[in-house]
Amino acid sequence: MKVAHYPLLPGARQRRFHDKILAVIDPLFRRHCGIVGGPMSNWNPWEGPEQYLWVVVCKNRKFHNHQNIFSGHKIPLGETDAFEAPPEVDDRLKVRCDLCGQENSYGPTDLVRLKMELAKAFEPHPLFH
């Protein structure tokens, strides 16, 4: 396997050390991730536990900020696919957060299609039955 040498390791001694580290770490990483063949040989973007869901982001930022301040907590509403049009929603769509318990109103612009893993105990919102 040919290894790229990084500019942070300019000397021959550092490159040999870097190659030794990669020789140990790379097989362990590949075994841990279940990679058998070459890079991405068994990877298929259409297989896996993720599926498309309609979600809204919880408006209770004060409660959820400790988890991820950049993306917010996603509340799954219902299953969909990559091409289905969004359902007709007015500004009175009421959704209760599964973590903080706060109920908020959401409009059509708040509804987002997202590919994510679905919990086993998921119950769709009444609009998506």
N, C-alpha and C positions, 0 to 999 in steps of 0.2 A: 504494500500500500504506500503510495507516495504521499508525503506529509508536507503541507505548506509551512514554510518557516516564517515566523512573524518578525516584524522589525524590532520588537522589544527584546528579542534574543539574537543579537547580531553575531556573537562569536561562535566558533565551531564547538567549543566546550558547552555553551548553553544550548546549541542546537542538538547535540548528542543527548543532553539531559532531557530536553523537550521530547525527543523521539522515544526515549526510554519510558517516560511518563505516559505518552500516548499509546505505546505498545501494551502497557498494563491496563490503562483506563478504558481504551476503546473496546477491547473484547468484553470487559465486564459490563460496560454500558450497553453494548449490543445484546448481550445475554439478558440483562435486566429488562430491556425494552422488547425483547422477543424478535429482534431482527436477525434473520437467518442468512439471507442472501446479501447482495450488494445494497447500497443505500436506496431506500424506498422500494425494494423489490416486492415486498408483500403488502405495501401500503395501497389502500384503495379509498379515495375520498368519499365514495358512496356507501361504504360499509361502516358499521360501527353503531354504538349505542345512541348517537345523537340523532335528533330529528328536528324538523322545523316546528316552531311553536309561535303563536301570537302571544306577546308579552307586553306589559307596561312596566315602567320603572317607578318604584315606590317614591312618593313625594315626601315621606318622613325622613329627610336627610339627616336630621339630628340623631336619630336612632341608628341609621345604617352607615354613617360616616366612618365608624371605626373599622368596618370591613373593607371597603374600597372607596376611597374618596373620589375616584375618577369616573366610575361607571354606574354606581348605584345598584340597588337590589332589584333584580328582575322578578316579576310576578307572572308565572305562566297562566295563560287563560284558556288556550285550546290548541289542539294539534292542527297542522296545516301542511302544505307542501311548498316547494320552491316557487310555484307559479300561481297559486290561488290568490284571487283578489281579496283585499281585506273586507271584512263584513261591514255593513252599514251601522255606524255608531254615531250617536249624538253626544252632546256634552254631559249627558246624565248617566254615563256608564259608571256604575259604582263597583269598586273592587276593594276587597279587604286583603291586606298584606298577610301572608302566611307566617311571617316572623314577628313583626311588631304589633299586628292586630289592628292597625289604624285603617279606617275606610276612607277612601278618597274618590272624587269624581274625575273621570278621564274623558278626553275628547278624541276625535278621529286621528289627530296628529300625534297623540301619545301612544297609539297602537303600533307596535313594531314586530316584524317577523325576525326571529332569531333561531339559529341552529344551536341547540343545547341538549344536554342529557335530561331526561324526564324522570322524576322521582316515581317510585312504585306506587305510592299512595296518592298520586295526582288525581284530582277531580276537576274536570273542566268547568269553566264559568257557564252559567245557564245560557248565555248568548251563543255558546259554541257547542251545545248538545246536538 
